[in-house]
Amino acid sequence: MYHILLVEDDHDLSTIAHANLTYAGHRVDDAFTCAQAEELLSQNEYDLILLDIMLPDRSGDELCRTIRQDCDCPIIFMSCLEDSETIVSALRSGGDDYMVKPVRYPELLARVDAVIRRSGHKRAQEPPQENVRMFKSFSVDTSHRCILREEERIDLSSIEYGLLRYMIDHPNTLLLYQDLYQQVWETDSLGDFRTVMVHISNLRKKLDPDHRGIIETVRGAGYIFSNV
């Protein structure tokens, strides 16, 4: 179904992940270092990258930042590290999702499908919409997934766009963390709200650098979009 790059330096874990992914019908290339991953990326186009944090030659989030310079392929981090600082750093480096090892493979396969659909395959199936929606601080061209703020185009990741699109469709409404995760990642959050928080933080920096309160935080619950 999809061509996946698996970057994992533990050969046993790599073998298990590779087997589960290929059994599900995906084509998988294995890299055990950042250098090997970069070589494979120079030779192939991938639908998804599964990326460990702790790699022998460089950190995974450093590799992610390098990849993001010229590639918007979805990236899911898989790591034994579960502290908030590491997760936030990984997501801010350009990751779309983060899973803590030991990974439950049915959940991994569900997230793979969801993040790839969200990044492009699902968009290709959607009918075109000639629709520009105007807000106080920016506009959204939903037919071309284009966001303009003060006549400047704002580039959003597929996850950031998904969050924004859901919010503008539900203005002045409390959107719970778990509901945002289910709608945008198209799978259950299993209590992982930090991923949502990091992507919302990135979205705020792009849309609201002047801190006008476009996205209001309701502590412990979720967010309210009120830029209408």
N, C-alpha and C positions, 0 to 999 in steps of 0.2 A: 504493500500500500504506500509506504513512505520510505524515503531514503534518509537514514538517521546516522549522525556521527556520535559515537559513544566515547567520551573522554574520561577514562577511569584507570588509575595506576595500579589498583589492586586486581591482579589477574584473575583471582577466583571470583570476585564480585563482577568483573567484566564478563567472564564466561557465563555466569548465571543471568545477568541482564541481557546479554546478547542472545542467549537461548530463548528467554521469554519474549523478546521483541521479534525475533525471527519466527517463532512459533505463531505469533499473532499476524504474521504475513509481511513484516517490515524488512527492508534491506538495511543491514547495519555494517558500518565500518568502525573499526576499533582503533583508538589512539591511547597510548599510555603516558604520553608527555605532551606538554604544550607545543613543543617543536613538531612532533608527529601530527598533532591536530592541525597546525598551521599548514603543513605540507599537504595534508589531505584536503583542506579547505581551498588550497590553491589549484587543486586538480579536479574538484567535484563541486556540484551544487547540492545542498542538503535542504530537506524540508524541516529538519529539527536537529538541535544539538543538545545532548545530555552531558552535563559538565560537572565534574567534581571540583571542589574548592582546593583541596590539598593535593597538589601535583608536584613531582620531584624537581622540575626546573623553574616553574613560576606558579603563582597562585591562579586559581581558576577565575577569580573576578578580574585579575589583571588581563588574562587572556580574553575574557569577555569584552573588556573595553577595547582591546585591539580588534576583535571581530567586528564590533559595532561601528568601527570607522568606515567600513565599506560593505557591511552585510547586515540585513535586517531579519535574518533567519531566526525563528523562535528558539529561545534557549531556556532549558529547565535545569536548574542546579540540583545536584544530588550530593548530600554531604552528611557526615556524622556530626558536624557542628550544628548546634541548635540555639546558640545564643543570639539575642536580638541584634547585636552589633554586626555579627557576621552575615546574618540574613539581610539586614538593611544594606550593607555594603555590596552584597551580591546582586540584589535587585537594582540598586542604583547604578551599578556598573553596566546594566543593560539586560539583566535576566528577566524573563517573563514569569517564572514561577520558581519555587524552591521546595524541595522535598528532603525530609530528614531520614537518614538511614537508621535502621534497616528499612528499605523501601518495600511497600506492599505492591506487588506487581500488577494486580488488577487495577489498583488506584493509579499506578504509573501509566498503564495503557489508556485509561480513561483521560488522564491529563494530557497525554500525547495527542490523542484525538481532538480534545477540546482546544488546546493551544494552537494546533495547526489549522483547525477550522477557523478559529478566530483570526489568525494571521493572514489568511488569504484564500483558502479553498472555499470557505463558506461565502466570502465576498463575491467570488467569481460566479456563484449561483444566484445571487440576489438580483432582482430586476432593477434596472437603473431608475433613479428617482431624480427628477429635475426639481430640486428643492434647496433653496438657501434659507437658512434660519438665522434671524438676526437677534442678537442679544446686546446688552449695554456695552460690554467691553470687547466683544468679538462676534464673528459670524461663522457658521458652519455650513459648508456646501456638502450635503449628504450624498449627492450623486458622485462626487469625486473625492470624498473623504478629506476635504481641504478646510483648514481652520485659518482664519485671518484675524489678526489683532493689530489695529492701527495700520492697516494696509500691508502688514508684514505677515508672511506665511509662517505658521507655527507647525513644526513637525512633531507629530505624536506617534508613539509606538502603537501597535495594534491593541494592546491591553489598555493603554491610556485613552485611545479613541473609543474603545468599547465602554469604558467607564463613563466618559463624557457623553456618549450617545444615550446611554441608559439614564443618566442624570437629566439631560435636557428633555427626555421623554417623560420624566417624572419630576417636574419642578415643584418647589415648596412642599416637598414630601420627605419625611424621614426615611432614608434608605439604609436599612440595617446592613452591618458588615457581611453577615452570612448571605443576605439576599444579593448584594453586589457580587459576591464571589460566585454564587450559583449562576447568576445571569451572565457574567462576563467570562468566567473560566469554564462554565458549563459543567461543573462537577461540584460535589459537596466540599465545603471548606474544611470540614473536620476540626473546626475551631481555629484554623490558621488565619487570623485576622491581620497579622503583621504584613502579609503580602499585600493586602488591600491598602493598608495604611501607607506603605512605601510608595505604591503607584499613585495614590491620591496626592501624596506630598510632591511627587515629580510633576503631576498634572497641574497642581497649584502654581508651582514655580514658573511653568510655561504660560499659563493662562492669566495668572493674577500676580505679577511681580510687584504690583503696587499695594497688595494686601487690601483689596476692596471687599473682601468677604464673599466672593463668588460661591465658594464651597464652605459651608459652615459645619464645624465639627460638633456633634452631640456626643459628649464624652461617654464612653462605655457602650454606645449604641450604634452610631453610624454617622451619616452626613445628610445635609440638606443643600440642594442647589437652588440658588435664588437670584440668578443674574437675568431676570426678565423685567 
